[in-house]
Amino acid sequence: MTTEDNGSFPAMRGSGDDPVVVAGLEIATKWGAALGASDKLDSALKHLEPELRRQHRERMTRLAMQREAAQQAVAERAEERAHRRHVAGLVVGGSLAVVMLAAGVYVAKDAWWLSILLCGPSLLALAKVFVLRRSDPGDMGAVSRTSINAASQAQPPAPPIV
C-alpha cells in the first residue's frame, strides 16, 4: 500500500480534528513519497517532531495569554460594577439625608417629636447604611431609644374643631 492510495496514513485517518496533526501528516506523506524508503520517512518524522512541539508550545502560550486577558477583563468589569454601586449608594444616601433634614425642618413647628425622629440618630443611621455600607448595633439602639423618648414625650393631638 502506498501513500497515494488514500492520501494519508491509514493508522492516522481518525485524527483529522487537530489541524497541526493534519498538517504534520501531510508533510510526512509528501516526504515519504519523495524519499521512498521507510527509514528515510522515520528520519523525516524525527526531524518534524521538534517543529510540531515548538508550534504546540507557541499555541499553549497564546491560549494562556488569551485566558489571562479574559480574566483581567472580567475583573475590570466587576470592579466597574462595584464602583457604580458605591457611587449610587453615595447619591441615594446624600439625597435621603437632604430630604430627611428638609422634612425635619418643615415639621419642626408643628410636631417637634417628628422633627427629632427625622433629624436625629435615624438620619445618621440611614446615611451610614447607604454611604458607608455598614450598620452597627449601637446605631439601631440609638434610633429606638430616640423613637421611644420622642413618642413618650409627644403631646396628643388637639381634637379637631368642628
N, C-alpha and C positions, 0 to 999 in steps of 0.2 A: 504494500500500500504506500503510495507516495503522498506528499503534501498537496499535490494538485488535485487529488481526488475529491476532497471535501473542503479545502481552503483553510483548515485548521487542524490541530491535533485532536484525535478522537477522545483522548482522556480529558481534554480541557474544554470540550464542547459546551458544558453546562456553566462555565464561568464567564458568561457574557455580560454579567451585571456590572463589573468594575471596568471602567474604560482604560485604566492603566494596565490591567491584566490583558485585556483585548489587544491593546497597542503592543505590549510586550510579546504576545503570541504572534502577532502579525510580523513583527520584526524577526522573531525567531524562525518563523516559517520562511520568510524571504532569505534569511541567512542559510537555513537548511537547504533550500532549493539551490542557492548559489554555490554552496560548498559541497553538497552532495553526500558527505560521509557523516555518520552519527558522532564520531569522536570530534570532528570539527564543530558539529552542532552543540555538543556538550561544552566545548570550549567557548563557543559564542554565547551560550546561555550563562556561563560563569562570568563572562565579561559584561553581560547585560544586567546581572543582578545588582551590582553596586549602583548603577544608574537608577534602577527602579527603587532601591532603598532610599536614595537621595530624594527622589521625587515624592516618595511617601513621607519622609521627614518634613519636607517642604510643605506638603499638603496638611499634615498634622499641625505644624506650626501656624499655618494660615488659619486653620479652624480654631485653634486655641486663641489666637488673636481676635478672631471674629466673636468668639464666645465671651471673651473679656470685654470687648467693646459693647456687646449687647447687655452684659451685666452692668456696666457703667451707665448705659443709657437708662436702664430700669431704675438704678439707684438715683440718678438725677431727676427722673420723673417723680419718684416717691418723695424726694427732698422738696421738689417744687410744690407738690400737693400739700405737704406738711406746712410749708411756708404760707401758702394761700389760706389754709385752715387757721393758722395762727393769726394772720392779718384779719381774717373775717372775725375771729374771736375778739381781737382788739377793737374793731369797728363796732361790733354788737355791744361789747362791754362799755365802751365810751358812750355810745348812743343811749344805752339803758341808764347809765349814770346821769347823763344830762336830763333825760326825761324824768327820772325819779326826783332829781333835785328841783326841776321846774314844777313838778306836781306837788312836791312838799312845800315849796314857797307859795304856790297858788292856794292850797288848802289850809295854810297856817292860820289865817284869820278866823276861819270857821271851825276847824277841827284840829286843834294843836296836837292831839294824840296821833292823828293820822300823819301829820307832818313829821312827827318823831319817827314813826314807822318807816316813812318813805326816805327820810334823810339820815337816819341813824345807822346802826350796825347792819341792817339788811342791805342798804346801799353798798356798804363796804364788802359785805359777804358776796353779793352778786357780782360786783366788779372783780373781786378776787377770783371767783369761779370762771368768769369769761376771759379775763385778761391773763391771769397767771395760770389758769387751768389747774387749780388745786383748791381744796376746801378742807379746813381744819375743824375738828370737833368743837373747838373753842368758839369759832365763828357762829356756828349754829346755836350754841348755848347762849351767846350774847344776843342773838336775834330773838330767841324765845324769851329770855328774861326781859328784854325791852318790850316785846309784844305783851307779855303778861302785865308788866308795870303800867304800860300805857292804857291797856284795856281796863285795869282795875281803877285807874285814876280818871278815866273818861267820865264825863257827866252824861247822864241820859239825855237824849234829845228832847227839846221842848215840844210839848203837844201842839199839833197844828191848830191854827186859829181858823175857825170856820165862820 
